[in-house]
């Protein structure tokens, strides 16, 4: 089925079609992953000697969205329906990965190569194994249409481990070596206008973020405007609050749970060389990890803006994110200006050092001649 140009066709970033026919004999569908992918099925694919992961999105029908619904202080932790659900998971990934391509930062997540449109029957015919055909059929049976949309991504190998079925657990244990870079990559995504919104350890493979199906990317047609004009749908601080939620989620879902499960995983898998017994890294300071410490800890002064999230958790923005994603254009300009200042300062210091070094040589040379 022929592609229809970059998607989604609206203001903001988009993703181009994959320029090759994945149904051709050149592509070998080797496996349908047995994993919890809520929004799709992952097909391991071989093409021209390289491995790819094709994520085929499962659409259970168009959600009923009340476009008259707007942000309300009565539900301070929730975004309006249009902001949350106007874009499908497929379109959310297209926008997020399209932005990363646009700004030359594809290294911040798994590299993607474009979107595809095929039917579920075409995929089943290409799957060589009856087991994988049945697995895909059980997943695709929830799809409301025969046509399916997918995104072609690089295949990311999990950390090596001698027992294959324990590799996912070992990959999670090994995450601690990637965590500093993982946190920095989240900040960089915020800088370029992307919030992930659903960060968990299983969204990473070998330290690489592979799932952006819940993300939001600025500008959003039902979000705050980049200009100073107010939006009827969402307050201006929406993206900043969602960025804080990303960092809060990373602290809780990745770092805190790693520390909780460390002893159990080491007992099961063994301890990799050089691994500490505690993850000391901080993505976001969580001041009240339990009701007991909440009673003992003094509360900081407020009021604070709420952290917007899908899960109705009442949390306040006690610590702002490094970057406001809504200001992604200005963020890039500020970053470039700061980088240029540092470069000039470095050149000036370097030039001064050279001059001092040459001056010392001249004095030394004069002393020799005298």
C-alpha positions in Angstrom: 0.0 0.0 0.0 1.5 3.3 -1.1 2.5 5.9 1.6 0.8 9.2 1.7 3.6 11.6 2.6 4.9 12.6 6.0 2.6 11.9 8.9 0.9 13.4 10.8 -0.2 16.0 8.3 -0.5 19.0 10.7 1.6 21.7 12.2 4.7 20.5 13.9 7.2 17.7 13.2 6.3 14.6 11.1 7.9 11.4 10.0 8.5 10.4 6.3 7.5 7.0 4.9 10.0 4.2 4.9 11.4 4.1 1.3 11.3 0.3 0.9 8.6 -2.3 0.6 8.8 -4.4 3.8 6.5 -7.1 2.2 9.1 -7.8 -0.5 11.2 -11.0 -0.4 14.2 -8.8 0.6 12.7 -8.5 4.1 12.7 -11.5 6.5 10.3 -11.4 9.4 12.1 -13.6 11.9 10.2 -13.2 15.2 7.2 -11.5 16.8 8.4 -10.5 20.3 6.6 -11.9 23.3 6.6 -8.7 25.2 4.1 -6.3 26.8 3.8 -3.7 24.1 0.5 -2.0 24.9 0.2 -0.1 21.6 1.6 -2.6 19.2 3.4 -5.7 18.1 7.2 -5.8 17.6 8.5 -7.7 14.6 12.2 -8.6 14.5 13.2 -8.2 10.8 16.3 -8.8 8.8 17.1 -6.8 5.7 20.4 -6.5 3.9 22.3 -8.1 6.7 21.0 -5.8 9.4 18.4 -6.3 12.1 15.4 -3.9 12.5 12.4 -3.7 14.9 9.1 -2.9 13.1 6.5 -1.7 15.5 3.0 -2.4 14.1 0.5 -0.3 16.0 -2.7 -1.8 17.3 -5.7 0.5 16.9 -8.8 -0.4 18.9 -10.9 2.3 17.4 -11.0 6.1 17.5 -11.4 7.3 21.1 -14.4 9.5 21.9 -12.8 12.9 22.7 -14.8 15.8 24.1 -13.1 18.7 22.4 -15.1 21.1 24.6 -13.3 19.7 27.6 -10.5 22.1 28.8 -8.0 22.1 31.7 -9.8 22.7 35.0 -8.3 23.5 38.5 -10.9 21.1 39.8 -8.8 18.2 38.4 -5.4 19.9 38.6 -3.3 16.9 37.8 -5.1 16.1 34.5 -4.7 17.5 31.0 -7.7 18.1 28.9 -8.9 15.2 26.7 -7.9 16.8 23.4 -4.3 17.3 24.6 -4.1 13.7 25.7 -5.9 11.8 23.0 -6.0 13.9 19.8 -3.0 12.1 18.4 -2.8 8.3 18.2 0.2 6.4 19.7 1.4 6.0 16.1 1.2 9.8 15.5 2.8 10.6 18.8 5.8 8.5 17.9 5.9 10.1 14.4 6.0 13.6 15.9 8.6 12.8 18.5 11.0 10.9 16.2 10.3 13.4 13.5 11.5 16.2 15.9 14.7 14.2 16.8 15.5 13.9 13.1 14.7 17.6 12.5 17.2 18.8 15.1 19.8 16.1 14.4 19.5 14.4 17.8 18.5 10.9 16.8 21.0 9.5 19.3 18.7 10.5 22.2 16.4 7.5 21.4 16.4 4.5 19.1 17.0 5.5 15.5 13.9 5.3 13.2 13.8 5.0 9.4 10.2 5.9 8.6 6.7 4.6 8.8 4.9 1.8 6.8 1.4 0.9 5.9 0.5 -2.8 5.5 -2.4 -5.1 6.2 -2.4 -7.7 9.0 -2.8 -10.5 6.4 0.3 -9.4 4.5 2.3 -9.6 7.8 0.9 -13.0 8.7 1.9 -14.4 5.2 5.5 -13.2 5.7 5.9 -14.8 9.1 7.5 -18.2 8.6 6.7 -19.7 12.0 3.2 -20.8 12.8 3.9 -19.9 16.5 4.7 -16.3 15.5 1.8 -16.1 13.1 -0.6 -17.1 15.9 1.1 -14.7 18.3 0.7 -11.8 15.9 -2.9 -12.9 15.1 -3.8 -12.7 18.8 -2.3 -9.2 19.1 -3.7 -7.9 15.8 -7.2 -9.3 16.5 -7.8 -6.2 18.6 -7.1 -4.0 15.7 -10.2 -2.2 14.4 -9.0 -2.1 10.8 -7.3 -4.4 8.4 -4.7 -1.8 7.5 -2.0 -1.2 10.1 0.5 1.6 10.5 4.1 0.8 11.7 7.4 2.4 12.3 10.8 0.9 11.3 13.4 1.2 14.0 16.9 -0.1 14.6 17.1 -3.3 16.5 18.8 -2.8 19.9 20.4 -5.9 21.5 19.9 -6.4 25.2 23.0 -6.8 27.4 24.6 -10.2 26.8 23.9 -13.0 29.3 24.5 -16.7 29.1 20.9 -17.7 29.9 18.7 -16.3 27.1 15.4 -16.1 29.0 17.0 -14.1 31.8 18.5 -11.5 29.5 15.6 -8.9 30.1 16.3 -9.1 33.9 20.1 -8.8 33.3 19.5 -5.9 31.0 17.6 -4.1 33.7 20.3 -4.9 36.3 22.9 -3.6 33.9 21.0 -0.3 33.4 22.8 1.4 36.3 25.9 1.8 34.0 23.7 3.8 31.5 21.6 5.8 34.0 23.7 9.1 33.9 23.4 9.2 30.1 19.7 8.2 30.2 19.0 11.2 32.5 20.9 13.5 30.3 19.1 12.3 27.2 15.7 13.1 28.9 16.9 16.7 29.6 18.0 16.9 25.9 14.6 15.7 24.7 12.9 18.3 26.9 15.2 21.0 25.3 13.8 20.0 21.9 10.2 20.1 22.8 9.5 16.4 23.7 8.0 14.9 26.9 7.9 11.1 27.2 5.0 11.0 29.8 5.3 7.3 30.6 8.9 6.5 31.6 9.6 3.0 33.0 12.6 0.8 32.9 11.1 -1.6 30.4 11.0 1.2 27.8 14.7 1.0 27.6 16.8 -1.7 25.9 20.5 -1.6 26.8 20.1 2.1 28.0 18.3 3.1 24.7 14.8 4.6 24.9 12.7 2.6 22.4 9.1 3.7 23.1 7.6 7.2 22.6 4.0 6.1 22.0 2.7 8.2 25.0 4.8 11.3 24.2 3.7 14.8 23.5 5.7 17.2 21.3 5.4 21.0 21.0 3.7 22.6 19.3 0.4 20.9 20.1 -2.9 22.0 18.5 -4.6 21.6 21.9 -1.8 22.7 24.1 -0.3 26.0 25.1 0.8 28.3 22.3 4.4 29.2 21.7 3.4 32.8 21.5 2.4 34.7 24.6 -1.3 34.3 23.7 -3.2 32.1 26.2 -4.7 28.8 25.1 -8.3 27.9 25.9 -7.2 24.3 26.4 -4.1 24.1 28.5 -2.2 26.6 30.7 1.2 27.8 29.6 3.1 25.7 32.1 1.8 22.4 30.7 4.9 21.2 29.1 7.1 22.4 31.9 5.0 20.4 34.3 5.1 17.3 32.1 8.9 17.5 31.9 9.0 17.5 35.7 6.7 14.4 35.6 9.2 12.7 33.3 12.0 13.2 35.8 9.9 12.2 38.7 8.9 9.0 36.9 12.5 8.2 36.1 13.5 8.7 39.7 10.7 6.5 40.9 10.2 3.9 38.2 13.9 3.4 37.2 16.2 4.5 40.0 14.1 3.7 43.1 12.9 0.4 41.8 16.4 -0.6 40.8 17.6 0.0 44.3 14.6 -2.0 45.6 15.3 -5.0 43.3 19.1 -5.0 43.3 19.6 -7.7 45.9 17.1 -10.0 44.4 18.5 -9.6 40.8 22.1 -10.1 42.0 21.1 -13.2 43.8 19.5 -14.6 40.7 21.9 -13.3 38.0 25.2 -12.6 39.7 26.9 -9.3 40.2 28.5 -7.7 37.1 32.1 -6.4 37.6 32.3 -2.9 38.9 28.6 -2.6 39.8 27.8 -0.7 43.0 25.2 -2.0 45.4 23.2 1.3 45.4 22.2 3.7 42.6 23.2 7.2 43.8 22.1 9.1 40.7 19.3 11.7 41.0 16.9 12.6 38.2 14.4 14.3 40.5 14.3 14.9 44.3 11.4 13.1 45.8 11.0 14.6 49.2 8.3 12.3 50.6 9.0 8.7 49.6 6.6 7.3 52.2 3.9 8.4 54.6 6.3 7.8 57.5 9.0 10.2 56.2 6.3 12.6 55.1 5.3 13.0 58.8 8.9 13.6 59.8 10.0 15.9 56.9 9.2 19.6 57.0 7.1 20.7 54.0 8.6 23.3 51.7 6.7 26.6 51.3 4.2 26.9 48.4 2.0 27.1 46.6 3.4 25.0 43.8 2.1 24.1 40.4 0.7 20.6 40.0 2.6 17.9 38.1 0.4 16.8 35.2 0.1 13.0 34.7 -2.2 10.2 33.5 -2.5 8.5 36.8 -4.3 11.0 39.0 -1.3 11.3 41.3 -1.4 14.6 43.3 2.2 15.8 43.2 3.5 19.3 43.1 6.4 20.7 41.0 8.9 21.3 43.8 11.8 21.3 41.4 11.4 22.6 37.8 12.9 20.7 34.9 16.1 22.0 33.4 14.3 23.0 30.1 10.7 24.1 29.3 9.8 22.0 26.2 7.4 24.7 25.0 10.4 27.0 24.6 12.2 24.5 22.3 13.0 27.2 19.7 14.4 29.6 22.3 16.1 26.7 24.1 18.2 25.9 21.0 19.1 29.5 20.5 20.2 29.9 24.2 22.2 26.7 24.0 24.0 27.8 20.9 24.7 31.2 22.4 26.1 29.6 25.6 28.2 27.2 23.6 29.6 30.0 21.5 30.5 32.1 24.6 32.3 29.0 26.1 34.2 28.5 22.8 35.3 32.2 22.7 36.3 32.1 26.4 38.3 28.9 25.8 40.0 30.4 22.8 40.8 33.5 24.8 42.2 31.5 27.7 44.1 29.3 25.2 45.6 32.3 23.4 46.6 33.9 26.7 48.3 30.7 27.8 50.2 30.5 24.5 51.3 34.1 24.9 52.6 33.4 28.5 54.3 30.3 27.3 56.0 32.1 24.4 57.0 35.0 26.8 58.6 32.5 29.2 60.5 30.9 26.3 61.8 34.4 25.3 62.9 35.2 28.8 64.6 31.8 29.1 66.3 32.3 25.7 67.6 35.7 26.8 69.0 34.2 29.9 70.9 31.6 27.9 72.4 34.3 25.6 73.4 36.5 28.5 
